[in-house]
Amino acid sequence: MLNRIFVSLDGSPLASVVLTSVRKLLKRSEPGKGEMILAAVTLIPSMYHVIDQNVSQADLDACHANLDSVAAKLGTDGISTAVEVSEDALREAEKVVTLAEGYHAECIALITHGRGGLSRLLLGSVAAKIIHLAPIPVLSLGLVHLTTGNPFQ
């Protein structure tokens, strides 16, 4: 049974969809043991890292406030939360894995944007890098799950 799940949120509207699946998993843990670590490594979506690598303090504060709001809502479900905000956008995958290990997470949850072709070649896939680097299981939800509601389709 998973009790501590690290959720990587990249600031995109799709990323928060993973919270529903993680909440369901944690509700199955022992009462009072479920913990979700909400993390945003950057406010700039991955495709824009090459354009602007600087994140302002106001952006970081806004991100932290957003994650705190999400954490407060999850707290009403009996799930304890922690919030982590970092601006290391160039090594996003490595930072996510390092943070998850620091929190002793049992799983990393994330959303994949399903980019392919030239955009994947130019921008890379943060999700693929995390899956490759992580020493713990990774729950990766993609666009099929979003459109059908079935992560196994």
N, C-alpha and C positions, 0 to 999 in steps of 0.2 A: 504494500500500500504506500502510495506517495503522500508524504506529509509536507514537504517543502519544495515548491516549484518556483523557479526563476522565470519571469515573463519578460521577454525583450520586446519593447515597444519602440518603433522607429519614428513615431509622430505622424504616420500616415493614417488616414481614416480606416483602412483595412486592418491595421495592427490590433486595434482594440477588440476585434472579433474573437481573438484567441482567448480573451478573458472568460467568455461563456463556457468554453470547453474546460478550461482550468478550474473554474468554480465548481463545475460538476464533479471533476476528479477529486478536488479537495473536500467536498461535502461527504465523500465516502471514507475519508480518514477518520481516525478516532476523534471524538468530540474534544475540541480545544487544541488539537494538534495541527490542524491545517494552516499552512502559512504560504502566502504568495508574496514574492519579492518582485515589485514592479520596477523595471529599469528602462531608462531612455539614455542611450549612449550618445545620441545626437538629436537635435531638433530638425536638422536639414535632412530630407529624404536622401537615401543613398545615391540616387542619380545626380544630385546636385553637389556632392562633395568636391568634385573637380572644379566647380565654379566658385564656390565660397566656402573656405575651410574655417572661417571664424564664426563663432557663436557668441553673441553678446550676453552680458550678465542678465539683461532683461529677458532674453529668450530662455536662458537657463532657469530664471525665477518663474517664468510663465509655465515652463515644462514641469517644474517641481510642484507648482500650485495645481496643475492639471492632474498629476499623478496622486497628489494628496487627496484631491476630490474623489478620484476613482477608489483610492484606498479606503476612504471614509464610507463609501457605499458598500464596499466589500465587507467592511467591519460589521455592518448590520446583518450580514449573513453568517456571522460567527467565524469568519476567516481572518486571522491576524495578517497584517501586511507590513512590509518595509518598502521604502522608496529610495531609489538610487538614481542620480542624474550625473552624467559624465559627458564631456565634450570631445572625446578622442574619436573623431570621425574617420580618420585615415586608417585606423586599425580597429574598426568597429567589431569585427568577429572576435579577434583576440581579446578585446576589452570585455565583451559579453561573457566569454568563457572564463576569464580571470575573475570577474565579479561574481559569477555563479559559483565558482569554486570557493571564493572568499565567504560566501553566505552558506556554504555546505549544502547547496541545493541538491536535490535528488533527481531533478529533471530540468531541462530548459524548454520553455514553450515559446514559439514564435510563429509568425505568419510569413508565407512566401508570396512574393508578388508575381511569380510566374513569368518573369522576363526570359526571353530567349533571343536567339540570333545575335544581331549586331549589338543591341543594348546590353546583353549579358556579357558579350565579349569585351566591350568597352568599360562597362561598369562593374562587372563581376557579380557574384551572388554571395551576399553576406550570409544568407541562410545556409548555402552549401558549405561555406567555410566554417561556420559554427558547427554544423553536423560533422564535418571532418575533424575539427580540433577538439570537440568536447569529449571528456572522459566519462560523461554521464549521458543517459538517454536524452534525446531531443524530440519533442512533440512538435511537428512541423505541419501546420495547416495551410492549404493552398486555395486557389480560386475555385476548384471543384467543390470543396467543402462549403464555401461561401454561397455558391449558386444553388446547390442541391440540399445543403444541410446535412449531408452524409460524408464524413471524413474517409469512408472506406470505399467510395465509388471511384 
